[in-house]
Amino acid sequence: MATASADNPIKEHPAAVTAVLSVVGYALVVGTFLGYVPGTVFPDLSLAEVNLLSDAIAAVNALNVLVIAAGWRWIRRDDVKKHAAAMVGSFALILVFLVMYLTKIGGGGTKEFVGPAFVYYPYLAMLAIHIVLSIVAVPVVLYALVLGLTHSPDELRRDTPHRRVGRIAAGSWLLSLSLGVVTYLLLNHLFGWEYVASAAAAAGSIPL
């Protein structure tokens, strides 16, 4: 991806940087779910606004599937510049998703699937895989990104596991995002749901 010829702390310690960024990301999500992030951080959302955010999140994730697939295709054709642009763009979309998702959870709530058993259990299975992959993929994606941003293309091939890590990151994130879009369609457009206010929204302002 982008190049950085001179040594620097991030380049020399990509695993440590990845660990720190991963912990921060996990803390934000878990803290929001449990209501430990102050309620004043998030706007008080109506159900209509929660639905709008759900639609926007699904659109961003669907777009990200296309971006990652394009980046994968470009690197297989050895078009490094396009691949780099796609992967950086994909990470930007992940950040957009994270902001919208935390806003939806912190200021509103979640929707629980209501539908027939023959759909409910496959839905739960897909949702579980989506969530697990989202959690597990975070450090892998971040590690691939940190390597890509701090090494030249030659260094990436010669000195780092970027190619192998990138394959795992792209594959896991593609599957996670795709399942996220499918579960969104099942929940929001094909079957019913019940709305549940999140801990953060219900608790209001909670001191850290």
N, C-alpha and C positions, 0 to 999 in steps of 0.2 A: 504494500500500500504506500502511503506517503513515506518519504525517506527522511532519515536523520543520520548524517554521516558521523557526527561527533558523539563520543560517549557521553551519557548523562545518567543520572540516578534512575530514571524511569526505564531507560534502555538496559541498564545493568541489573535491575531488579524487577523484571516484569511480573513475576509470580507474587511478590509482595504487594505491588501496586494493584494487581488483580484482586488479591485477598481483601485489601482495604476497601476498594470500590464495591466488591461483592457484599461485604458486611454492611456498608452504608445503605446499599439498595435493599438488602433483606430487612434491615432495621426500619427503614421507611415504610415498607409494605406491612410488616408485622405490627409495627407501632400504630399504623393507621387502622388496621383490622381490629386491634384490641382497644382502641380508643385512647392510646397514650399520647397521640399527637394532639395538641390543643385544638379544640373545635373552631377557634377563631382563624385558624390557618385556611380552612375550607369554607366556601360559600354554602349557605343553607339551600339545598336543592329541592325542587318540587319533583314529583314523580315524572312529569312531562320532561323535565330537564335531565333526569336520570335516564329516561328512555332515549333522549337525544344524544347523550354521551355514549350510551351503549351502541347506538347506530354509528357514531363517529369512530369509536374504538374498533368496531368490526371493519369499517372501511379502511382505517389505517392498517390493521392487521392484514387485510386482503391485499392491499397495495404492497405491503412489506413482503408478502409471499412472492409477488411478481419481481420485486427488486432483488431479493435473495436469489431467486431462480436465474435471473439475468446475470447477476454477479458470478454465480457458479458456472454458467455457460461461457461467460467471457474469459474466466481464468482457464477453462479447458481449451480455449482457443489461444491462450497465451497473450490475451489483451489485458495486460496488467493495469494500465491506467483506468480503463473502464471498470474493471473488477474492483479496484480500489475505491472509485467513486461510488459504485453500487454498495459496497460494504459500509462505507462511512454514511451513506444515505440511509441504509438499513438501520444503523445504530441510532441515527437521528430520529427515525420513525419509532424506534423502541422508546426513546426518551419522550416523544410526544405521547405515545401510548401510556407510559408510566404516569405522566402528569394528569392525563384525563382519567386514568383508572383510579389513582389516589384521590382525585377530586370527587369522582363518583362514589367511592366507598366512604371517604371521610365526610362528605357533605350530604350524602343521600343514603344509599343502601344497596342491597342485592336482591335479585329475583330468584326464587326457587321454582324448579321445574314441576309442573303439574300435568301429567299425561298418562296414557295407558302403560301398563307394565312392560309390554313388548318394546316400547320406545324408551321408557324410563331407565331401565338397566343399561342398555347400550349407551344412552346419554351419560349416565354416571361414569361408565367405563371410559368414554371419550374425554369427559371432563377431568377425570382423575389423571389420565395420561397427559392431557394438556397442562394441568397444574404441576405435576411432577417434572415434566420436561422443562417447563418454564423456570422452575426452581433450580434444577440441576444444570440447565444450560447457561445460567447467568455467568458463573466464573469461566466457563469454557469460551463463551462469546467474548467476554471482556479480555481474556488472555490472548485470543486470536487478534483482537483489535489493538491491544497494547503492542504486541509484537509487530503488527503491520504498520503502526504509526511511528515506530521508533527504529525500524530497520529498512535498509534498502532492499530492493527485490533480490539482488544477489545474496545479501546476508540472510534474507528469509529462507532462501533455498538451501544455502550452505550451512548456516549456523543455528537454525531454529527449527522447532517442530511445527511451524506455522501451517504448512500444508496439511499435515495430519489433523492438527487441532481444528483448523478451519473447516475441514470436511465434517468433523463431528459437530462443530458449532452450527454450521449451515444446515446439516441434516436434521439435527434435533430441533432447531428453531423453526425450520420449515414445517415439520410435523406438528409441533406445538401450535404454531399460528394457524395452520390449516384446520386442526381439530377445534381450535377456538372459534373459528368462523362457522364451522358446522354446528357446534353447540349453540352459538348465538342464533343461528337460523331456527334450530329446533325450539329453543326457549322463547324467542321473541316473535316468531312469525308462523310457526307451524303448529305449536301446541300452547297450552296455558301456563301461567306462572302466578306465584304469590309474592308480594313485595315484603321485604324484611329490612327495616332500618338497621344500619350498621351500628356497632358499639360506639364509634366515634360520633356519629350523628345523634344517637340517642343520649349520649352522656354530655354532649355540649363541650364546654371548655374544661379540660382535665389537666391539672398541672403535671408537668413532667417529674 
